[in-house]
Amino acid sequence: MIVVVDFGSQTAHLIARRIRELGAPAELIHPENVLSEIKKQKVRGIILSGGPASVYEKNAPTLDRRIFDLGIPILGICYGQQLTAHLLSGGKTVKDRVREDGPATLVIDRECIILRGVSPHSRIWMSHGDTVIKPPRGFELVAHSETISSAAMKNDAKKIYGVQFHPEVEHTEHGQLILRNFVELICRVKLSKQKLDKTSIISAIRNKVGEKHAIAAVSGGLDSTVAATLVAKAIGKRLIPIHVHSGLMRTGTTERVESFFKRYLGITPIILNKQTEFLKALKGVIDPEQKRKIIGKLYIDLFEKECKRYKSVGFLVQGTIYSDVIESKGSKHSANIKSHHNVGGLPKDLKLELIEPIRELYTDQVRSLAKELKIPNEFIFEQPHPGPGYAIRIIGEVTSERLERVRKADEIVMEEMKKAGWYKKVLHSFAILTGTSSTSVKGDGRVYGEVMAIRIVSSKDRMTADWTRVPYGTLQKMVSRITNEVPGVSRVVYDITTKPPATIEWE
């Protein structure tokens, strides 16, 4: 067993996932439970995750120092490395003047078993505000980056290692190899890979629901479609899919939902046309958290009202995935990034029990599961759309006019991505109405209109994302069409911010 000590990193859960993907058992635990966990089971290795705190903060999470003397191999990642240097004699961690978030280059200075097989110069992903400037006694620095000398450190005698970067994220070039080296070469764990088992998920749902009915909130996106399909496989026509036509989704979404459930699952979904209600509820609202909570509450109110029409409904099915949970404060020591309509945005007096069959999965795992369930490719390869829809791609107030503006621009972005053969190569490509205005010239006249942004990012699991280097010609076509075909838009900009520091969505 490899235990991952969760100090609140947005990617702590991802570390455990990566270890399991290698074929080793892994469990996420709180810092205060490490010693008791070691007594309960045979722990072969300990990974200390990153986290949002500084080691110098008053209530920063910490560890019992005795853990470093147990003879169990330890790998500290980001905050985990900083805490190791902070707790052990001779080490020193300091607060950086400027945070470092995003790509960097790892340069290996000396041989280290944990970096075996890693290129001498390779791409890594940083996200830190503290840095180790002096390793503890018995440690030596083994790699540096452009900005820090302590990109990695080692103590071979004690089998304790540290890296300042995040090997668990996909944008670290040799990240999985580094984790494999720790698990296989240092912890001496025999690896045995296991497949994601849809049968056990379906069986667990069947046991939980019993003879009751379940309502499924289906948006038309892949996540809610997979969640509803799993429940349908478990309880058949006792699943009641409900699709709310909020007016905040892409054109054609409602028609596609209706067609899928009838043709592939033999269930006729309930369609609630509530466009007027959503626009009315969002009138005058500009705060993104308020938007999310209003939308979440309106959805639940509608579902609870529908429940009264059916006997024995006790469950609400949602397509929550793990990146939603993480951004809505996924663990004890993590920071809240934003609420999600299907996580933090739900009212506390929810009268239905939740079923979230894919809550522990990431985007790429959901896609794999969808293929196993034989869900049509039009769902599998469609780019995700946020649950609150265009409401969070409009900065400021949501009006029918602004909705049409962003929807039209969004369609242009997707059309041009498909024409250029780039649509399936990226996770997201979409337009954002930024809420700022700019002067432009159309014909011989001055026009003062809104600024539209384009965001195109690549990612497998949404935990980190990089902006995509789409050909300039494709971007030019998007810009030209948006400024010519979308009324009220004066200028288009391209967002090249990575995640972190930004989130994928603007709100």
Helices and strands as residue ranges (DSSP letters): E 2-5, H 12-22, E 26-29, G 31-33, H 34-40, E 45-48, G 65-69, E 74-77, H 79-87, E 92-108, G 113-115, E 121-134, E 140-144, E 152-155, E 160-163, H 175-180, I 181-186, H 198-209, E 213-217, H 222-235, G 236-238, E 239-245, H 253-264, E 270-273, H 275-282, H 288-307, E 313-317, H 322-327, E 353-355, H 363-372, H 377-380, G 389-392, H 400-419, G 423-425, E 428-442, E 445-458, E 466-467, H 472-485, E 489-495
